[in-house]
Structure formats: C-alpha cells, structure tokens
C-alpha cells in the first residue's frame, strides 16, 4: 500500500476506507487504473475492516476474494470502502465498493466480496 501511496481515510469498527492516487504508476496501457490496483486497495480495506472487530493479538488473512469490475477506473484517485458482513469465530465475510473519484464526484467501478481466516499467528492462518 505504501508503494501505491494508499492511505486510511476512515476507520470505525467493521468499516474502513482507503484512498490511493490514480496515477500512471498504477494504470494500464489505456490510461485507466489497472485491475490489480483496484483489487489491492479493496483487499486491504476489507481485511482491515475484518481486523477492526478482532481481539488484540489476532490476525487475519484473505482466503477468498472475488471482484466484479463495473466500469473503467479513470480519475484522480481510487477509493475503497470495506465493511464486515459477518464476523465469525474462524472466518469473517466482507464486502467493498471501489470508486474512481475526480473533483468530488465518485463513480462505482468495482464490487468485492472477500472471506478472511481469523487466527493468532502464521500457524493458525
């Protein structure tokens, strides 16, 4: 996330927002955001949303993720808003919406559903 210039812009229990500049460094040949950049911020937003509901000392890792690309991502920045749908004992299910934003206007460009395994270390996750 550091390489992409991504930043947490909202944090609350079960909900996280991450923004990243939409620059040539994360764009494909046609000048739109590369799908990998969109899914990267969505994975982080949903993962942190899951982590925000876990006890201290707990960690999480993605075990399944699906993205639907809805429109080309063109603009100044990408915004991913992740939220927990169901926090379970061993797994947490999340969703995220990903937007391309310019001058205060947002366009929905992706939808993500992800599942995370909950544990206390590498051996458990």
Backbone bond lengths (Angstrom), bond angles and torsions (degrees), N, CA, C in turn:
res aa  C-N    CA-C-N  psi(-1)  N-CA   C-N-CA  omega(-1)  CA-C   N-CA-C  phi
1 X - - - 1.446 - - 1.524 110.95 -
2 X 1.326 116.70 -35.58 1.455 120.40 179.12 1.534 110.84 -61.24
3 X 1.321 116.80 -42.14 1.464 121.20 179.78 1.519 111.76 -61.21
4 X 1.330 116.51 -35.08 1.475 121.19 179.93 1.523 112.58 -82.31
5 X 1.329 117.61 -10.23 1.462 120.33 -176.44 1.512 112.99 78.53
6 X 1.336 116.77 20.93 1.470 121.13 -178.34 1.526 110.72 -74.18
7 X 1.332 115.31 146.82 1.458 121.91 179.28 1.518 110.60 -139.54
8 X 1.324 115.60 144.70 1.463 120.54 170.86 1.524 107.26 -71.77
9 X 1.325 117.19 127.33 1.464 120.37 179.43 1.526 112.55 -115.73
10 X 1.318 116.94 -12.12 1.463 121.29 175.34 1.523 108.54 -153.98
11 X 1.324 115.81 133.46 1.458 121.13 178.06 1.521 108.15 -136.98
12 X 1.320 116.14 123.42 1.458 121.83 171.06 1.522 106.90 -148.38
13 X 1.331 117.97 162.83 1.469 119.16 -178.13 1.532 111.39 -56.21
14 X 1.328 115.12 118.11 1.459 120.87 176.90 1.512 115.55 82.80
15 X 1.343 118.52 2.28 1.463 120.80 -178.77 1.528 110.26 -145.81
16 X 1.320 115.55 130.71 1.465 122.14 -177.29 1.525 108.83 -136.09
17 X 1.329 115.91 143.14 1.461 121.17 172.56 1.524 108.40 -123.34
18 X 1.331 115.38 133.61 1.462 122.22 177.35 1.524 107.89 -126.79
19 X 1.335 115.59 136.22 1.459 121.61 175.79 1.522 109.41 -120.10
20 X 1.322 115.63 147.82 1.463 121.86 175.66 1.518 108.61 -144.48
21 X 1.333 116.89 142.93 1.466 118.70 177.10 1.520 110.82 -63.79
22 X 1.316 115.14 142.67 1.455 120.35 175.60 1.525 105.77 -96.40
23 X 1.314 115.60 97.22 1.459 122.03 -172.78 1.528 110.18 -121.68
24 X 1.335 117.19 169.90 1.464 119.51 175.71 1.535 112.95 -57.57
25 X 1.327 117.17 -26.06 1.467 120.58 -179.72 1.528 112.52 -64.70
26 X 1.342 117.81 -23.70 1.471 120.97 -179.18 1.528 111.50 -119.02
27 X 1.330 115.99 17.97 1.464 120.64 -178.81 1.519 111.02 -105.59
28 X 1.318 115.55 156.88 1.463 120.27 175.11 1.526 109.00 -94.97
29 X 1.309 117.09 -175.55 1.465 121.93 -171.03 1.524 114.71 -60.10
30 X 1.327 119.68 -25.94 1.463 121.98 -179.26 1.527 112.42 -87.63
31 X 1.353 117.08 1.50 1.461 120.42 177.48 1.511 115.15 87.36
32 X 1.332 117.66 8.47 1.467 120.28 175.37 1.521 108.32 -102.43
33 X 1.331 116.34 160.21 1.461 120.14 -179.69 1.525 109.76 -58.73
34 X 1.309 115.78 137.08 1.462 120.82 175.63 1.531 107.96 -67.98
35 X 1.322 116.36 140.97 1.458 121.01 179.71 1.514 112.78 -56.86
36 X 1.320 116.92 -32.05 1.465 120.83 178.34 1.518 112.26 -64.55
37 X 1.333 116.93 -34.05 1.462 120.55 177.73 1.524 110.48 -68.42
38 X 1.340 115.96 -41.89 1.470 119.35 178.26 1.516 111.64 -62.57
39 X 1.321 116.29 -46.34 1.455 119.32 -177.50 1.527 110.95 -69.42
40 X 1.329 117.89 -29.53 1.465 120.58 178.94 1.526 111.30 -64.03
41 X 1.337 117.61 -47.30 1.467 117.72 -179.60 1.526 111.25 -71.73
42 X 1.333 117.37 -30.94 1.472 120.27 177.39 1.525 110.31 -68.12
43 X 1.329 117.80 -41.41 1.466 122.03 178.17 1.524 109.61 -61.33
44 X 1.317 117.24 -43.68 1.463 120.17 179.20 1.527 111.80 -67.17
45 X 1.331 117.38 -42.11 1.471 120.28 179.87 1.523 111.24 -62.87
46 X 1.339 116.97 -43.40 1.466 119.13 179.97 1.524 110.87 -71.86
47 X 1.319 117.46 -37.20 1.465 120.58 178.73 1.517 112.59 -64.56
48 X 1.332 116.04 -44.00 1.466 118.94 177.53 1.526 111.51 -68.08
49 X 1.323 117.36 -33.39 1.470 120.07 175.66 1.521 109.50 -61.36
50 X 1.338 116.60 -44.93 1.471 120.65 177.29 1.521 110.44 -61.92
51 X 1.319 117.23 -47.06 1.462 122.42 -178.17 1.527 111.85 -62.25
52 X 1.326 117.08 -31.94 1.466 120.74 -177.39 1.528 113.20 -64.22
53 X 1.325 117.79 -17.90 1.468 121.16 179.97 1.525 112.65 -102.79
54 X 1.331 117.30 1.93 1.458 120.87 -176.58 1.519 111.13 -94.92
55 X 1.349 116.22 153.20 1.461 119.23 178.12 1.532 111.67 -67.42
56 X 1.340 117.26 156.81 1.467 120.41 175.98 1.531 110.76 -53.92
57 X 1.322 115.45 142.94 1.460 120.47 179.82 1.512 114.10 87.63
58 X 1.334 116.05 -5.69 1.459 120.90 178.76 1.522 108.77 -93.58
59 X 1.318 116.28 151.61 1.457 121.20 177.13 1.521 108.68 -133.09
60 X 1.311 116.40 174.75 1.456 120.72 -178.32 1.523 109.85 -147.53
61 X 1.309 116.33 157.48 1.465 122.14 176.36 1.527 108.42 -146.21
62 X 1.323 115.48 145.05 1.461 121.73 178.79 1.518 109.82 -67.83
63 X 1.342 116.93 129.71 1.468 120.24 174.05 1.527 112.03 -115.33
64 X 1.330 116.45 -12.43 1.469 120.49 177.57 1.514 107.38 -160.96
65 X 1.337 116.45 138.85 1.449 120.90 177.46 1.518 108.76 -151.02
66 X 1.332 115.37 134.17 1.463 121.38 177.04 1.520 107.68 -129.81
67 X 1.334 116.04 134.59 1.457 120.35 176.28 1.520 109.62 -124.22
68 X 1.311 115.61 139.48 1.459 122.84 169.45 1.518 106.44 -109.85
69 X 1.328 116.27 118.21 1.454 121.24 174.58 1.525 107.58 -84.05
70 X 1.324 117.17 123.02 1.459 121.83 -172.86 1.519 113.67 -102.93
71 X 1.329 116.93 -27.27 1.467 121.22 -177.66 1.520 108.55 -162.51
72 X 1.329 117.50 158.00 1.464 119.40 175.35 1.529 110.41 -62.07
73 X 1.328 116.24 138.05 1.467 121.48 -179.70 1.528 108.84 -92.38
74 X 1.323 115.25 102.09 1.460 122.22 179.36 1.518 107.00 -127.28
75 X 1.318 117.31 133.14 1.453 121.06 179.14 1.505 111.40 159.17
76 X 1.330 115.39 -160.11 1.461 121.71 -179.78 1.516 112.75 -89.86
77 X 1.340 116.41 -32.05 1.458 119.55 -176.57 1.514 111.25 -152.51
78 X 1.320 114.56 162.07 1.460 122.59 174.44 1.524 107.34 -108.71
79 X 1.322 116.11 142.44 1.461 121.93 179.03 1.518 107.79 -129.47
80 X 1.330 116.94 126.93 1.467 121.55 175.61 1.520 108.11 -116.82
81 X 1.322 116.31 127.82 1.469 122.44 177.81 1.529 108.15 -115.74
82 X 1.321 115.27 106.11 1.457 121.13 -178.88 1.506 111.35 -101.47
83 X 1.349 114.60 148.15 1.473 119.36 178.32 1.523 109.40 -148.33
84 X 1.313 114.82 153.54 1.459 121.19 177.39 1.523 109.01 -83.22
85 X 1.320 115.78 131.56 1.456 122.37 174.99 1.523 109.42 -93.63
86 X 1.337 116.88 -45.01 1.471 122.38 -178.88 1.516 108.61 -150.17
87 X 1.328 116.02 116.38 1.458 121.37 176.43 1.526 108.54 -97.41
88 X 1.314 116.38 112.51 1.454 121.38 178.92 1.518 111.85 -105.78
89 X 1.324 115.69 179.37 1.457 120.72 -179.87 1.519 111.80 -67.67
90 X 1.329 117.86 -44.24 1.472 121.51 -177.76 1.523 114.14 -107.08
91 X 1.330 117.45 -26.09 1.465 119.53 178.83 1.530 110.09 -134.70
92 X 1.328 114.59 155.43 1.462 122.05 176.94 1.527 107.91 -130.05
93 X 1.331 116.01 131.02 1.460 121.83 179.17 1.529 108.21 -103.46
94 X 1.338 115.42 135.53 1.460 121.55 -174.96 1.525 111.01 -134.49
95 X 1.323 114.86 166.75 1.464 121.61 172.03 1.518 108.88 -139.19
96 X 1.325 115.84 156.41 1.466 121.02 174.45 1.516 109.50 -144.50
97 X 1.306 114.02 147.71 1.453 121.88 168.19 1.519 106.44 -110.25
98 X 1.333 115.65 138.01 1.462 120.84 179.34 1.528 107.99 -117.94
99 X 1.314 115.44 132.08 1.458 122.15 -177.09 1.521 110.44 -121.50
100 X 1.329 116.29 149.39 1.461 122.70 164.78 1.518 105.15 -100.45
101 X 1.329 116.73 133.42 1.463 120.38 -174.24 1.525 111.67 -126.95
102 X 1.324 114.86 141.40 1.458 122.98 175.59 1.522 108.00 -147.14
103 X 1.327 116.67 128.02 1.476 122.50 173.98 1.523 112.49 48.61
104 X 1.319 116.61 45.78 1.461 120.44 177.19 1.513 115.72 80.39
105 X 1.321 118.27 -4.80 1.467 122.38 178.39 1.526 108.85 -100.53
106 X 1.319 116.25 134.04 1.464 121.30 179.41 1.521 110.32 -117.18
107 X 1.336 114.88 142.68 1.459 121.40 175.57 1.522 107.60 -124.78
108 X 1.326 116.62 126.96 1.456 121.41 178.34 1.527 109.08 -68.59
109 X 1.339 116.44 121.59 1.471 120.10 -177.09 1.531 112.91 -120.76
110 X 1.335 117.88 -11.15 1.457 119.22 179.44 1.515 113.30 -160.19
111 X 1.332 115.01 149.04 1.467 123.12 174.53 1.520 108.11 -125.13
112 X 1.331 115.79 134.29 1.465 121.13 -176.93 1.523 109.87 -127.26
113 X 1.318 115.21 139.34 1.463 122.68 167.19 1.521 105.99 -122.22
114 X 1.326 116.61 130.99 1.464 120.01 -178.39 1.519 110.60 -140.17
115 X 1.333 115.51 149.27 1.455 122.93 176.61 1.516 108.57 -119.95
116 X 1.320 115.93 137.98 1.459 122.63 -178.44 1.524 110.18 -122.93
117 X 1.326 115.59 144.90 1.457 120.84 173.20 1.518 107.69 -94.45
118 X 1.312 116.33 138.89 1.456 122.56 -178.93 1.525 109.03 -103.02
119 X 1.313 116.30 138.59 1.459 119.27 179.25 1.520 110.58 -165.51
120 X 1.342 115.00 -173.03 1.461 120.23 -178.57 1.515 112.79 -117.20
121 X 1.302 118.55 10.18 1.456 120.48 178.83 1.510 110.86 171.56
122 X 1.317 115.26 179.31 1.471 120.03 -177.04 1.522 112.50 -58.94
123 X 1.314 117.38 -34.61 1.461 120.01 -179.05 1.523 111.70 -64.23
124 X 1.338 116.56 -33.79 1.465 120.69 -178.84 1.516 114.03 -87.95
125 X 1.318 116.31 -25.77 1.464 118.16 -178.66 1.510 109.80 -110.86
